[in-house]
């Protein structure tokens, strides 16, 4: 088996420096020839895309690093900046209190490195087009590049609204500096086109004849359909979304893990519930490291003396989330670590007791979904982090909940009831009297139940803020923290506006 982590040839060709936008964009013209890619072929460039999603010097800072956590998680009602009060205090003001900045390392990096990934994907597509590559293997590679571009633009459009639509490799800074924004609809049109192609050309799986995946983590048809359906939900195209989601459900490729904790442990990586996750690996015995910061950034922030210096401590749960769980919902103890309490081996722990809050630890709650296995830390010599953790991007539970929502809104309440019960049945783990079945009464009642289930099932996975916005609930839920309707979008980074010399206009709600 070969995890899709890092394309050496591709990143050697395409590695970028992001100290400034100009350095990121000021690249020599790309004129592809067969000699350019003969060592790894188009697939070599595509492997670079997978590595770029994880590598913090390429696109990783826009996915599994603190800027991703800030934009995708700090802004909801379930998680906050975390760590100590003084550590990154400005981040708390910007994201927890909705006082957005036009010039901050987090949003500057997030925006720029999303476009690094767009540029890498466009380079793959340009190479294939210039060489007139249309064989079956090349079409798969093209589909992978188009998925990555669509994934990137989906994050950009739901974070910033109108953004630049770049579909060719950038040769120099002036080429993009003169480029204006495109409408939200134009961006979604590109996403639709990319994901439709990916659905048509990605394989259903990468299994060998024995049923073992040759490339764990590599993109599939199910990933393309799942992501496409999510983008359709954001546009309330319920019927179109449900069609795709039902195809994923009936494909026979995915199922729910019986144990909720296992989904987020090393043993559960690339398991039956995994539709797409960004691969990370920390080798031993001389093997190379492909380190990710997603889990380490959220590990319990203690001290060496306490034995709990396990990460940076960002993105910690709130009491609002703790109180949102139904009585005896097993997912509470599988999602949250409590300072001063056992990590509870019955619920995915390893037999350790956390130090007390506030005497030793700066927060009362921690994200258990990224909790490091001490045996894994010892094996990889990573006592102060969890760098081998795969970031889960799309999983089957999300597909089932999206399908339930789409079915309910498309006036198929019984189907919504069935899909919702699949999630709750797994969650209750066979315990009598826990999490009663939700029986369909009317669309409004089922809508409320699905919203609750998404909040609990996907807690800490970067969906909650965007769900609140698309549901129209953000003002009522987040208003007390300072949220206003304009906060649905971030302002564009001021340095990008300045470099455009008037070609690129700021979000009008941030004059």
Secondary structure, DSSP 8 states (H G I E B T S, - for coil): -------HHHHHHH----SSHHHHH--------HHHHTTTHHHHHHHHHHHHHH-TTTTGGGTTSHHHHIIIIITSSSEEEES-SSTTHHHIIIIIS----SS-HHHHHHHHHHHHHHHHHHHHHHHHHHTT--SHHHHHHHHHHHHHHHHHHHHHHHHHSSB----S---SHHHHHT---B-HHHHHHHHHHHHHHHHHHS-S--B-TTS-BSSTT---HHHHHHHHHHHHHTTT-HHHHHHHHHHHHTTSS----SSTGGGGSGGGTT-TTEEEEE--B---TT---B---TTGGGS-B--TTTT-B-S--EEEE-HHHHHHS-TT-THHHHHEEETTSB--GGGT--S-B---BTTTBS-SEEEGGG---HHHHHHTT-TT--TT--EEEEEHHHHHHHHHHHHHHTT-HHHHHHHHHHHHHHHHTT-TTSS-------HHHHHHHHHHHHHHHTTTSS-HHHHHHHHT-HHHHHGGGT--GGGGS----HHHHHHHTTSS---TT--
